[in-house]
């Protein structure tokens, strides 16, 4: 994990981090308007999100959390909402 950019495993203003029960790491990025998921060794798994106002889109997301069921919650600051994503295991 960790260079600047828009590709898989790259970041522009990472702002929130959460870890699930399987030790996967989720990073929310303000300027790339997305969430990236990595395994516990830092290997890229997947990403989702884009800039916008629709479902699954973000406008300056800043916070992220995961509940005990594995649902991911993203605080989308400029859209003034919290989005919930059910992660398929």
C-alpha positions in Angstrom: 0.0 0.0 0.0 1.1 3.4 -0.5 2.0 5.8 -3.3 0.2 8.9 -4.6 -2.2 8.5 -7.5 -5.5 7.1 -8.7 -4.5 3.5 -9.5 -5.2 0.4 -7.4 -3.3 0.7 -4.1 -2.5 4.4 -4.7 -4.0 7.2 -2.6 -4.9 10.8 -2.8 -5.8 12.2 0.7 -6.6 8.9 2.5 -8.7 10.0 5.4 -10.2 7.1 7.2 -9.1 3.5 8.0 -11.1 0.5 9.3 -10.2 -3.1 9.9 -12.8 -6.0 9.6 -12.9 -9.2 11.6 -10.7 -10.9 9.0 -8.0 -8.2 9.3 -8.8 -6.7 5.9 -8.1 -3.0 5.8 -10.4 -0.5 4.3 -9.2 3.0 3.3 -11.5 5.9 2.4 -10.0 8.6 0.2 -11.3 12.2 0.1 -10.2 13.3 -3.3 -10.4 9.9 -5.2 -14.0 9.6 -3.8 -13.6 5.9 -3.2 -12.9 3.0 -0.7 -10.1 0.6 -1.3 -9.8 -2.8 0.4 -6.6 -4.6 1.2 -5.7 -7.9 2.9 -3.7 -7.8 6.2 -0.4 -7.9 4.2 -1.3 -4.8 2.3 -2.3 -6.5 -1.0 -5.0 -4.7 -3.0 -8.3 -6.7 -3.1 -11.0 -4.3 -4.5 -12.3 -0.8 -4.7 -15.6 1.0 -5.1 -17.0 4.5 -5.4 -16.7 7.5 -7.7 -17.4 11.2 -7.4 -21.1 12.1 -7.5 -24.3 12.2 -5.6 -25.8 8.8 -6.4 -25.8 5.6 -4.6 -22.2 4.3 -4.2 -20.8 7.7 -5.2 -19.1 10.1 -2.8 -18.3 13.8 -2.4 -15.4 14.2 0.0 -15.8 11.0 2.1 -14.0 11.2 5.4 -15.0 8.4 7.8 -15.4 4.7 7.6 -16.4 2.0 10.1 -17.3 -1.7 9.9 -19.9 -3.4 12.2 -19.7 -6.9 13.6 -21.7 -8.3 10.5 -19.1 -6.9 8.1 -21.2 -4.0 6.8 -19.1 -1.0 5.8 -20.4 2.6 6.7 -18.9 5.6 4.9 -19.4 9.2 6.1 -19.9 11.2 2.9 -19.2 14.8 4.1 -20.3 17.0 1.2 -23.3 14.8 0.3 -24.3 15.0 4.0 -25.0 11.3 4.4 -23.8 7.9 5.7 -23.8 5.1 3.1 -24.0 1.5 4.1 -22.4 -1.3 2.0 -23.0 -5.0 2.7 -19.8 -6.9 2.0 -20.3 -10.4 0.5 -17.9 -12.8 2.1 
